[in-house]
Amino acid sequence: MGRRGYPPEFRRKVLDLVEAGRPVVDVARDLGISAQSIYVWRKQDRIDKGLEPGLSSAERSELSAAQRRIAELETELAVHRRASELLGKVVPPKGATKRSR
């Protein structure tokens, strides 16, 4: 499965099995998932509990949402700048008049 392919409830149950003393490799083999996934989930769980430094899941989610919004706004700004540039070539600036000779 791809990134974030397992529901949070499944991850929690896997971590509970590991915390109960079952070896990570055994749990991974029995459930058909990679041991590396379990190690990553365990590290993130420790960060969320404040036992290790790092971004919590909530902070990570908030940061991702902010980065997506920034990308949207930058795209929107680029469109507005381009439209303004094109309109400036077609429509003279306000207050500008043609001089008669």
C-alpha distances in whole Angstrom, upper triangle without the diagonal:
4,7,8,5,8,11,14,16,13,14,17,18,16,18,21,21,21,24,26,26,23,22,19,18,19,17,14,15,16,13,11,9,10,14,13,11,14,16,15,15,18,20,19,20,23,24,24,26,28,28,27,28,25,24,23,20,23,24,21,20,24,24,21,23,26,25,24,27,29,27,28,32,32,31,34,36,36,37,40,41,41,43,45,46,46,49,51,52,53,54,57,56,58,62,62,65,66,69,72,74
4,6,5,9,12,14,17,15,14,18,19,17,19,22,22,22,25,27,27,25,24,20,20,21,19,16,18,19,16,14,11,12,15,13,11,14,16,14,14,18,19,18,20,23,22,22,25,27,27,26,26,23,21,21,18,21,22,18,18,21,21,18,20,23,21,20,24,25,24,25,28,29,28,30,33,33,33,36,38,38,39,42,42,43,45,47,48,49,51,53,53,54,58,58,61,63,66,69,71
4,5,8,11,13,16,14,13,16,18,17,18,21,22,21,23,26,26,24,23,19,20,22,19,16,19,20,17,15,12,12,15,13,10,13,14,12,12,16,16,14,17,20,19,19,22,24,24,22,22,19,18,17,15,17,18,15,14,18,17,14,17,20,18,18,21,23,21,23,26,26,26,29,31,31,32,35,36,36,38,40,41,42,44,46,47,48,50,52,51,53,56,57,60,61,64,67,70
4,6,8,9,12,11,10,13,15,15,15,19,20,19,21,24,25,23,23,19,20,21,19,16,19,20,16,16,13,13,15,14,10,12,14,12,11,14,15,13,15,18,17,17,20,22,23,21,22,19,17,16,12,15,16,13,12,16,16,14,16,19,18,18,21,23,22,23,26,27,27,29,31,32,33,35,37,37,39,41,42,43,45,47,48,49,50,53,52,53,57,57,60,62,65,68,71
4,7,9,12,10,10,14,15,14,16,19,19,20,22,24,25,23,22,19,19,20,17,15,17,18,14,13,11,12,15,14,11,13,16,14,12,16,17,16,17,20,20,20,22,25,25,24,25,22,20,19,16,18,20,17,16,20,20,17,19,22,22,20,24,26,25,26,29,30,29,31,34,34,35,38,39,39,41,43,44,45,47,49,50,51,52,55,54,55,59,60,63,64,67,70,73
4,7,8,6,7,10,11,11,13,15,16,17,19,20,22,20,20,17,18,18,15,13,16,16,12,12,10,12,14,14,10,11,14,13,11,14,16,14,15,18,19,18,20,23,24,23,24,22,20,18,15,17,20,17,16,20,21,19,20,24,24,23,26,28,27,28,31,32,32,34,37,37,38,40,42,42,44,46,47,48,50,52,53,54,55,58,57,58,62,62,65,67,70,73,76
4,5,5,7,9,10,11,13,14,16,17,19,20,22,21,21,18,20,20,17,16,18,18,14,15,13,15,17,17,13,13,16,15,12,15,17,15,14,18,19,17,19,22,23,23,24,22,20,17,14,16,19,17,15,19,21,19,20,23,24,23,25,28,27,28,31,32,32,34,36,37,38,40,42,43,44,46,48,48,50,52,54,54,55,57,56,57,61,62,65,67,70,73,76
4,5,5,6,9,10,10,12,14,15,16,18,20,19,20,18,20,20,16,16,19,18,15,17,14,16,17,17,13,12,15,13,10,12,15,12,11,15,16,13,15,19,20,20,21,19,17,15,11,13,16,15,14,17,19,18,19,22,23,23,25,27,28,28,31,33,33,34,37,38,39,41,42,43,45,47,48,49,51,53,54,55,56,58,57,58,61,62,65,67,71,74,76
4,5,5,6,9,10,10,13,14,15,16,19,18,20,17,20,19,16,16,19,17,14,16,15,17,18,18,15,13,16,16,12,14,17,15,13,16,18,15,17,20,21,22,24,22,21,17,15,16,20,19,18,21,23,22,23,26,27,26,28,31,31,32,34,36,36,38,40,41,42,44,46,47,48,50,52,53,54,56,58,59,59,61,60,61,64,66,69,71,74,77,80
4,5,5,6,9,10,11,13,14,15,17,16,17,15,17,16,12,12,15,14,10,13,11,14,14,15,12,11,14,14,11,13,16,15,13,17,19,17,18,22,22,22,24,23,22,19,16,18,21,20,19,23,24,23,24,27,28,27,30,32,32,33,36,37,37,39,41,42,43,45,47,48,49,51,53,53,55,57,59,60,60,63,62,63,66,67,70,72,75,78,81
4,5,5,6,9,10,11,12,14,16,15,15,13,15,15,12,11,15,14,11,13,11,12,12,13,9,8,11,11,7,9,12,11,10,13,15,14,15,18,18,19,21,19,18,16,13,16,19,17,17,21,22,21,22,25,26,26,28,30,31,32,34,36,36,38,40,41,42,44,46,47,48,50,51,52,54,56,58,59,59,62,60,61,65,66,69,71,74,77,80
4,5,5,6,9,10,10,12,15,14,16,14,17,16,13,14,17,16,13,16,14,15,15,15,12,10,13,13,9,9,13,11,9,12,14,13,13,17,17,18,20,19,18,16,14,16,19,18,18,21,23,22,24,27,27,28,30,32,32,33,36,37,38,40,42,43,44,46,48,49,50,52,53,55,56,58,60,61,61,63,62,63,66,67,71,73,76,79,82
4,5,5,6,9,10,10,13,12,14,13,15,14,11,12,15,13,11,14,13,15,15,16,13,11,14,15,11,11,15,15,12,15,18,16,16,20,20,21,23,23,22,19,17,20,23,22,22,25,27,26,27,30,31,31,33,35,36,37,39,41,41,43,45,46,47,49,51,52,53,55,56,58,59,61,63,64,64,67,65,66,70,71,74,76,79,82,85
4,5,5,6,9,10,11,10,11,9,12,11,7,9,12,11,9,11,10,12,11,13,10,8,11,12,9,9,13,13,12,14,17,16,17,20,19,20,22,22,21,19,17,20,23,21,22,25,26,25,27,30,30,31,33,35,35,37,39,40,41,43,45,46,47,49,50,51,53,55,56,57,59,61,62,63,64,66,65,66,70,71,74,76,79,82,85
4,5,5,6,8,10,10,11,9,12,13,9,11,14,14,12,15,13,13,12,13,11,7,9,11,8,7,10,11,9,11,14,13,13,16,15,16,19,19,19,17,15,19,21,20,21,24,25,24,27,29,29,30,33,34,35,36,39,40,41,42,44,45,47,49,50,51,53,55,56,57,59,60,62,63,64,66,65,66,69,70,73,75,78,82,84
4,5,5,6,9,9,11,11,14,14,11,13,16,14,13,17,15,16,15,16,14,11,13,14,11,10,13,14,11,13,16,15,14,18,17,18,21,21,22,19,18,21,23,23,23,26,28,27,29,32,32,33,35,37,38,39,41,43,44,45,47,48,50,52,53,54,56,57,59,60,62,63,65,66,67,69,67,68,72,73,76,78,81,85,87
4,5,5,7,6,9,9,12,10,7,10,13,11,11,14,14,15,13,15,14,11,13,15,13,11,15,16,14,15,19,18,17,21,19,20,24,24,24,22,21,24,26,25,26,29,30,30,32,34,35,35,38,40,40,41,44,45,46,47,49,50,52,54,55,56,58,60,61,62,64,65,67,68,69,71,70,71,74,75,79,80,84,87,89
4,5,5,5,6,6,10,9,7,10,13,12,12,15,13,14,11,13,12,9,10,13,11,9,12,14,12,13,16,17,16,19,17,18,21,21,22,20,20,23,25,24,25,28,29,29,31,34,34,34,37,39,39,41,43,44,45,47,49,49,51,53,54,55,57,59,60,61,63,65,66,68,68,70,69,70,74,74,78,80,83,86,88
4,5,7,9,9,13,13,11,14,16,16,16,18,17,17,14,16,15,11,12,14,12,9,12,14,11,12,15,15,14,17,15,16,20,21,22,20,19,22,24,24,25,28,29,29,31,34,34,35,37,39,40,41,43,44,46,47,49,50,52,54,55,56,58,59,61,62,64,65,67,69,69,71,69,70,74,75,78,80,83,86,89
4,6,9,11,14,13,11,14,17,15,16,19,18,19,16,18,18,14,15,18,15,13,16,18,15,15,19,19,17,20,18,20,24,25,25,23,23,26,28,27,28,31,32,33,35,37,37,38,41,42,43,44,47,48,49,51,52,54,55,57,58,59,61,63,64,65,67,69,70,72,72,74,73,74,77,78,81,84,87,90,92
4,6,9,12,11,10,13,15,15,16,18,18,18,15,17,17,14,14,17,16,13,16,18,16,16,20,20,19,21,19,20,24,25,26,25,24,27,29,29,30,33,34,34,36,38,39,40,42,44,44,46,48,49,50,52,54,54,56,58,59,60,62,64,65,66,68,70,71,73,74,75,74,75,78,79,83,85,88,91,93
4,6,9,7,7,10,12,11,13,15,15,15,12,15,15,12,13,16,15,13,16,19,17,17,21,22,21,23,21,22,25,26,27,25,25,28,30,29,30,33,34,33,36,38,38,39,42,43,43,45,48,48,49,51,53,54,55,57,59,59,61,63,64,65,67,69,70,72,73,75,73,75,78,79,82,84,87,90,93
4,6,5,6,9,10,11,12,14,13,13,10,13,14,11,11,15,14,13,15,18,17,17,21,22,21,23,21,21,24,25,26,25,25,28,30,28,30,33,33,33,35,38,37,38,41,42,42,44,47,47,48,50,52,52,54,56,57,58,60,62,63,64,66,68,69,71,72,74,72,74,77,78,81,83,86,89,91
4,5,5,6,9,10,11,12,10,9,6,9,10,7,8,11,11,10,13,15,15,16,18,20,20,22,19,19,22,22,23,22,22,25,27,25,26,30,30,29,32,34,34,34,38,39,39,41,43,44,44,47,48,49,50,53,54,54,56,58,59,60,62,64,65,67,68,70,69,70,74,74,78,79,82,85,88
4,6,5,6,9,10,10,9,8,6,9,11,9,10,13,14,13,16,18,18,19,22,23,23,25,23,23,25,25,26,25,24,28,29,27,29,32,32,31,34,36,35,36,39,40,40,42,45,45,45,48,50,50,51,54,55,55,57,59,60,61,63,65,66,68,69,71,70,72,75,76,79,80,83,86,88
4,5,5,6,9,10,10,10,9,12,13,11,13,16,16,15,18,20,20,21,24,25,25,27,25,25,28,28,29,27,26,30,31,29,30,34,34,33,36,38,38,38,41,43,42,44,47,47,47,50,52,52,54,56,57,58,60,62,62,63,66,67,69,70,71,73,72,74,77,78,81,83,86,89,91
4,6,5,6,8,8,9,8,11,11,9,11,14,13,13,16,18,17,19,21,22,22,25,23,23,26,26,26,25,23,27,29,27,27,31,31,30,33,36,35,35,38,40,40,41,44,45,45,47,49,50,51,53,55,55,57,59,60,61,63,65,66,68,69,71,70,71,75,75,78,80,83,86,89
4,6,5,6,5,6,5,9,9,7,10,12,12,13,16,17,17,19,21,22,23,25,24,23,26,25,25,24,22,26,28,25,26,30,30,28,31,34,33,33,36,38,37,39,42,42,42,45,47,47,48,51,52,53,54,57,57,58,60,62,63,65,66,68,67,69,72,73,76,78,81,84,86
4,6,5,7,8,8,12,12,11,14,16,16,17,19,21,21,23,25,26,26,29,27,27,29,28,29,28,26,30,31,29,29,33,33,32,34,37,36,36,39,41,40,42,45,45,45,48,50,50,51,54,55,55,57,59,60,61,63,65,66,67,68,71,70,72,75,76,79,80,83,86,88
4,6,8,10,11,14,14,13,15,18,17,17,21,22,21,23,26,26,27,29,28,28,31,30,30,28,27,30,32,30,30,34,34,33,35,38,37,37,40,42,41,43,46,46,46,49,51,51,52,55,56,56,58,61,61,62,64,66,67,68,70,72,71,73,76,77,80,81,85,88,90
4,6,9,10,13,12,11,14,16,15,16,19,20,19,22,24,24,25,28,27,27,29,28,28,26,24,27,29,27,27,31,31,30,32,35,34,34,37,39,38,39,42,43,43,45,48,48,49,51,53,53,55,57,58,59,61,63,64,65,66,69,68,69,73,73,76,78,81,84,86
4,7,9,12,11,11,15,16,15,17,20,20,21,23,25,25,27,29,28,28,30,28,28,27,24,28,30,27,27,31,31,29,31,34,33,33,36,38,37,38,41,42,42,44,46,46,47,50,51,51,53,56,56,57,59,61,62,63,65,67,66,68,72,72,75,76,80,83,85
4,7,9,7,8,11,12,12,14,16,17,18,20,22,22,24,26,25,24,26,25,24,23,21,24,26,23,24,28,28,26,28,31,30,30,33,35,34,35,38,39,39,41,43,43,44,47,48,49,50,53,53,54,56,58,59,61,62,64,64,65,69,69,72,74,77,80,82
4,5,5,7,9,10,11,13,15,16,17,19,20,21,23,25,24,23,24,23,23,22,21,24,25,23,23,27,27,25,28,30,29,29,33,34,33,35,38,38,38,41,43,43,44,47,48,48,50,52,53,54,56,58,59,60,62,64,63,65,68,69,72,73,76,79,81
4,5,5,6,9,10,11,12,14,15,17,19,20,21,23,21,20,22,21,22,21,20,24,25,23,24,27,27,26,29,31,30,31,34,35,34,36,39,39,40,42,44,44,46,48,49,50,52,54,54,55,58,59,61,62,63,65,64,66,70,70,73,75,78,81,83
4,5,5,6,9,10,11,12,14,15,17,18,20,21,20,18,20,18,19,19,18,22,22,20,21,25,24,23,26,28,27,28,31,32,31,33,36,36,37,39,41,41,43,45,46,46,49,51,51,52,55,56,57,59,60,62,61,63,66,67,70,71,74,77,79
4,5,5,6,9,10,11,12,14,15,16,18,20,19,18,19,18,18,17,15,19,20,17,19,22,22,20,23,26,25,25,29,30,29,31,34,34,35,37,39,39,41,43,44,45,47,49,49,51,53,54,56,57,58,60,59,61,64,65,68,70,73,76,78
4,5,5,6,9,10,10,12,14,15,16,18,17,16,18,17,18,17,16,19,21,18,20,23,23,22,25,27,27,28,31,32,32,34,36,37,37,40,41,42,43,46,47,48,50,52,52,54,56,57,59,60,61,63,62,63,67,67,71,72,75,79,81
4,5,5,6,9,10,11,12,14,15,17,15,14,16,15,16,16,15,19,20,18,20,23,23,22,25,27,26,28,31,32,31,34,36,36,37,40,41,42,43,46,47,47,50,51,52,53,56,57,58,60,61,63,62,63,66,67,70,72,75,78,80
4,5,5,6,9,10,11,12,14,15,14,13,14,13,13,13,12,16,17,14,16,19,19,18,21,23,23,24,27,28,28,30,32,33,33,36,37,38,40,42,43,44,46,48,48,50,52,53,55,56,57,59,58,59,63,63,67,68,71,74,77
4,5,5,6,9,10,10,12,14,14,13,15,13,13,12,11,14,16,14,15,18,19,18,21,23,23,24,27,28,28,30,32,33,34,36,38,39,40,42,43,44,46,48,49,50,52,54,55,57,58,60,58,60,63,64,67,69,72,75,77
4,5,5,6,9,10,11,12,11,11,13,13,14,12,12,16,17,16,18,21,21,21,24,25,25,27,29,31,31,33,35,36,37,39,41,41,43,45,46,47,49,51,52,54,55,57,58,60,61,62,61,62,65,66,70,72,74,78,80
4,5,5,6,9,10,11,9,8,10,10,11,10,11,15,15,14,16,19,19,19,22,24,23,25,28,29,29,31,33,34,35,37,39,39,42,43,44,45,48,49,50,52,53,55,56,58,59,60,59,60,63,64,67,69,72,76,78
4,5,5,6,9,10,10,9,10,8,8,7,7,11,12,10,13,15,16,16,19,20,20,22,24,25,26,28,30,31,32,34,36,37,39,40,41,43,45,46,47,49,51,52,54,55,56,57,56,57,60,61,65,67,69,73,75
4,5,5,6,9,9,9,11,11,11,8,9,12,13,13,14,17,18,18,21,23,23,25,27,28,29,31,33,34,35,37,38,40,41,43,44,46,47,49,50,52,53,54,57,58,58,60,58,59,63,64,67,69,72,76,78
4,5,5,6,5,6,9,9,11,9,11,13,14,14,17,19,19,20,23,24,25,27,29,29,31,33,34,35,37,39,40,41,43,45,45,47,49,50,51,53,55,56,58,60,60,61,60,61,64,65,68,71,73,77,79
4,5,5,6,5,6,6,7,6,8,11,11,11,14,16,16,17,20,21,21,24,25,26,28,30,31,32,34,36,36,38,40,41,42,44,46,47,48,50,52,53,55,56,57,58,56,57,60,61,65,67,70,73,76
4,5,8,8,9,8,8,5,6,8,10,11,12,14,15,17,18,20,21,23,24,26,27,29,30,31,33,35,36,38,39,41,42,44,45,46,48,50,51,52,54,56,56,57,55,56,59,61,64,67,69,73,75
4,6,8,10,11,11,8,10,12,13,14,16,17,19,20,22,23,25,26,28,29,31,33,34,35,37,38,39,41,43,44,45,47,49,50,51,53,54,56,58,59,60,61,59,59,63,64,67,70,73,76,79
4,6,7,9,10,8,11,13,13,14,17,18,18,20,22,23,24,27,28,29,30,32,33,34,37,38,39,41,43,44,45,47,48,49,50,53,54,55,57,59,59,60,58,59,62,63,66,69,72,75,77
4,7,10,12,11,14,16,16,17,19,21,21,23,25,26,27,29,31,31,33,35,36,37,39,41,41,43,45,46,47,49,51,52,53,55,57,57,60,61,62,63,61,61,64,66,69,72,74,78,80
4,7,9,10,13,15,14,15,18,19,19,21,23,24,24,27,29,29,30,33,34,34,37,39,39,40,43,44,45,46,49,49,50,53,54,55,57,59,59,60,58,59,62,63,67,69,72,75,77
4,7,9,12,14,12,13,17,17,16,19,21,21,22,25,26,26,28,30,31,31,34,36,36,37,40,41,41,43,46,46,47,50,51,52,54,56,56,57,55,56,59,60,64,66,68,72,74
4,6,9,11,9,10,13,14,13,15,18,18,18,21,23,23,24,27,28,28,30,32,33,34,36,38,38,40,42,43,44,46,48,48,51,53,53,54,52,53,56,57,61,63,65,69,71
4,7,8,6,6,9,10,9,12,14,14,15,18,19,20,21,23,24,25,27,29,30,31,33,35,35,37,39,40,41,43,45,46,48,50,50,51,49,50,53,54,58,60,63,66,69
4,5,5,6,9,10,10,12,14,15,16,18,20,21,22,24,26,27,29,30,31,33,35,36,37,39,41,42,43,45,46,47,50,51,51,53,51,52,55,56,59,62,65,68,70
4,5,5,6,9,10,11,12,14,15,17,18,20,21,23,24,26,27,29,30,32,33,35,36,38,39,41,42,44,45,46,49,50,50,52,50,51,54,55,59,61,64,67,70
4,5,5,6,9,10,11,12,14,15,17,18,20,21,23,24,26,27,28,30,32,33,34,36,38,39,40,42,43,45,47,48,48,50,48,49,52,53,57,59,62,65,68
4,5,5,6,9,10,10,12,14,15,16,18,20,21,22,24,26,26,28,30,31,32,34,36,37,38,40,42,43,45,47,47,48,46,47,50,51,55,57,60,63,66
4,5,5,6,9,10,11,12,14,15,17,19,20,21,23,24,26,27,29,30,31,33,35,36,37,39,41,42,44,46,46,47,46,47,50,51,54,56,59,63,65
4,5,5,6,9,10,11,12,14,16,17,18,20,21,23,24,26,27,29,30,32,33,35,36,38,39,41,43,44,44,46,44,45,49,50,53,55,58,62,64
4,5,5,6,9,10,11,12,14,15,16,18,20,21,22,24,26,27,28,30,32,33,34,36,37,38,41,42,42,44,42,43,46,47,51,53,56,59,62
4,5,5,6,9,10,10,12,14,15,16,18,20,21,22,24,26,27,29,30,31,33,35,36,37,39,41,41,42,41,42,45,46,49,51,54,58,60
4,5,5,6,9,10,11,12,14,15,17,18,20,21,23,25,26,27,29,30,32,33,35,36,38,40,40,42,40,41,45,46,49,51,54,57,60
4,5,5,6,9,10,11,12,14,16,17,18,20,21,23,24,26,27,29,30,32,33,34,37,38,38,40,38,39,43,44,47,49,52,56,58
4,5,5,6,9,10,10,12,14,15,16,18,20,21,22,24,26,27,28,30,31,32,35,36,36,38,36,37,40,41,45,47,50,53,56
4,5,5,6,9,10,11,12,14,15,17,19,20,21,23,24,26,27,29,30,31,33,35,35,37,35,37,40,41,44,46,49,52,55
4,5,5,6,9,10,11,12,14,15,17,19,20,21,23,24,26,27,29,30,32,34,34,36,35,36,39,40,43,45,48,52,54
4,5,5,6,9,10,10,12,14,15,16,18,20,21,22,24,26,27,28,31,32,32,34,32,33,37,38,41,43,46,49,52
4,5,5,6,9,10,10,12,14,15,16,18,20,21,22,24,25,27,29,30,31,32,30,32,35,36,39,41,44,48,50
4,5,5,6,9,10,11,12,14,15,17,18,20,21,23,24,26,28,29,30,32,30,32,35,36,39,41,44,47,49
4,5,5,6,9,10,11,12,14,16,17,18,20,21,23,24,26,27,28,30,29,30,34,34,37,39,42,46,48
4,5,5,6,9,10,10,12,14,15,16,18,20,21,22,25,26,26,28,26,27,31,32,35,37,40,43,46
4,5,5,6,9,10,10,12,14,15,16,18,20,21,23,25,25,27,25,27,30,31,34,36,39,42,44
4,5,5,6,9,10,11,12,14,15,17,18,20,22,23,24,26,25,27,30,31,34,35,38,41,44
4,5,5,6,9,10,11,12,14,15,16,18,20,21,22,24,23,24,28,28,31,33,36,39,42
4,5,5,6,9,10,10,12,14,15,16,19,20,20,22,20,22,26,26,29,31,34,37,40
4,5,5,6,9,10,10,12,14,15,17,19,20,21,20,23,26,26,29,30,34,37,39
4,5,5,6,9,10,11,12,14,16,17,18,20,20,21,25,25,28,29,33,36,38
4,5,5,6,8,10,10,12,14,15,16,17,17,18,22,22,25,27,30,33,36
4,5,5,6,9,10,10,13,15,15,16,15,18,21,21,24,26,29,32,34
4,5,5,6,9,10,11,13,14,16,16,19,22,21,24,25,28,31,33
4,5,5,6,8,10,11,12,14,14,16,20,20,22,23,27,30,32
4,5,5,6,9,10,10,12,11,13,17,17,19,21,24,27,30
4,6,5,7,9,10,12,12,15,18,17,19,20,23,26,29
4,5,5,7,9,11,12,15,18,17,19,20,23,26,28
4,5,5,6,8,9,12,15,14,16,17,21,24,26
4,6,5,6,7,10,13,12,14,15,18,21,24
4,6,7,9,13,15,13,15,15,18,21,23
4,7,10,12,15,13,14,14,17,20,22
4,6,9,11,10,11,12,16,18,21
4,6,8,6,8,9,13,16,19
4,6,6,9,11,14,17,20
4,6,9,12,15,18,21
4,6,10,12,15,19
4,7,9,13,16
4,6,9,13
4,6,10
4,6
4
